[in-house]
């Protein structure tokens, strides 16, 4: 009476656990890829904001490179490359979530004329 009504189910009892253990690495990799894409997007957004800040500084007669660098988040400032040819360009290295990933740089360029502010 205490017997399992479906004797074929005994062989399937541990199957869900084994499948979950097999799927965890794939889920972690997908999560890391998504997080790295978010970090890259943030770096690109920050570079665009910094280029705009530099362009504004240039229009009002201030140092555009200094303004652009100050507009960047601290983690992106160290390796930032800022140029001032025909506008202000900002290139930053995307922070890597895993040390083995190659360095990827993203950037943006902005220029303003009088009254564009």
Secondary structure per residue as TSV (DSSP state, phi and psi in degrees):
chain	resnum	aa	ss	phi	psi
A	1	X	-	360.0	-30.4
A	2	X	-	-84.6	5.7
A	3	X	S	-72.8	151.1
A	4	X	-	-67.5	129.0
A	5	X	S	-65.6	-21.9
A	6	X	-	-123.1	93.6
A	7	X	G	-62.8	-20.5
A	8	X	G	-71.9	-16.8
A	9	X	G	-76.3	-20.1
A	10	X	G	-58.8	-35.5
A	11	X	G	-76.6	-13.7
A	12	X	G	-99.7	-2.1
A	13	X	T	-59.8	-42.1
A	14	X	T	-92.3	0.8
A	15	X	H	-64.0	-42.6
A	16	X	H	-63.0	-39.8
A	17	X	H	-64.8	-41.7
A	18	X	H	-65.9	-40.8
A	19	X	H	-65.4	-39.3
A	20	X	H	-64.1	-44.6
A	21	X	H	-62.2	-36.0
A	22	X	H	-71.4	-29.2
A	23	X	H	-86.1	-21.6
A	24	X	H	-57.9	-46.6
A	25	X	H	-60.0	-39.8
A	26	X	H	-65.5	-39.1
A	27	X	H	-65.5	-40.3
A	28	X	H	-65.5	-40.5
A	29	X	H	-64.1	-43.8
A	30	X	H	-62.1	-39.7
A	31	X	H	-65.4	-42.4
A	32	X	H	-65.1	-39.1
A	33	X	H	-64.3	-44.5
A	34	X	H	-62.9	-42.7
A	35	X	H	-65.3	-38.9
A	36	X	H	-65.4	-37.5
A	37	X	H	-65.6	-37.9
A	38	X	H	-64.0	-43.4
A	39	X	H	-63.5	-40.2
A	40	X	H	-65.0	-41.3
A	41	X	H	-62.6	-40.6
A	42	X	H	-64.2	-40.8
A	43	X	H	-64.1	-41.7
A	44	X	H	-65.8	-43.7
A	45	X	H	-60.7	-44.4
A	46	X	H	-64.6	-38.7
A	47	X	H	-63.9	-39.7
A	48	X	H	-65.5	-43.0
A	49	X	H	-64.2	-39.7
A	50	X	H	-67.5	-39.8
A	51	X	H	-63.4	-40.2
A	52	X	H	-65.4	-41.8
A	53	X	H	-62.9	-39.7
A	54	X	H	-65.7	-39.6
A	55	X	H	-65.7	-40.2
A	56	X	H	-62.9	-42.9
A	57	X	H	-62.2	-39.1
A	58	X	H	-62.9	-39.9
A	59	X	H	-65.2	-35.6
A	60	X	T	-93.8	8.5
A	61	X	T	86.9	16.7
A	62	X	S	-101.2	174.1
A	63	X	-	-73.5	110.2
A	64	X	H	-67.3	-36.1
A	65	X	H	-65.0	-41.8
A	66	X	H	-65.5	-43.5
A	67	X	H	-63.9	-41.5
A	68	X	H	-64.5	-44.8
A	69	X	H	-63.3	-40.0
A	70	X	H	-68.1	-26.0
A	71	X	H	-78.4	-15.6
A	72	X	S	-79.4	147.2
A	73	X	-	-62.6	151.8
A	74	X	H	-52.5	-39.8
A	75	X	H	-67.7	-21.8
A	76	X	H	-97.8	-11.1
A	77	X	H	-67.9	-39.3
A	78	X	T	-54.8	-52.4
A	79	X	T	-101.1	16.2
A	80	X	-	-67.7	140.2
A	81	X	E	-113.8	122.5
A	82	X	E	-121.3	126.0
A	83	X	E	-120.6	158.3
A	84	X	-	-130.6	46.4
A	85	X	S	-107.6	106.9
A	86	X	S	68.7	30.7
A	87	X	S	134.3	-171.3
A	88	X	E	-113.9	123.9
A	89	X	E	-112.4	141.2
A	90	X	E	-130.2	125.6
A	91	X	E	-123.3	133.3
A	92	X	E	-132.2	154.0
A	93	X	E	-83.6	134.9
A	94	X	-	-73.9	125.7
A	95	X	-	-59.9	137.9
A	96	X	-	-97.8	131.2
A	97	X	S	-79.4	-25.7
A	98	X	S	-121.5	133.9
A	99	X	T	-61.4	-25.8
A	100	X	T	-81.0	-6.4
A	101	X	S	-72.6	147.3
A	102	X	-	-71.4	157.7
A	103	X	-	-74.8	132.3
A	104	X	-	-123.9	132.9
A	105	X	E	-114.1	141.6
A	106	X	E	-126.3	158.0
A	107	X	E	-158.1	174.0
A	108	X	E	-151.0	158.6
A	109	X	E	-134.1	141.3
A	110	X	E	-142.6	144.6
A	111	X	-	-143.6	145.8
A	112	X	-	-130.1	144.0
A	113	X	-	-105.2	172.7
A	114	X	T	-56.8	131.0
A	115	X	T	88.1	-4.9
A	116	X	-	-78.1	-29.5
A	117	X	-	2.5	360.0
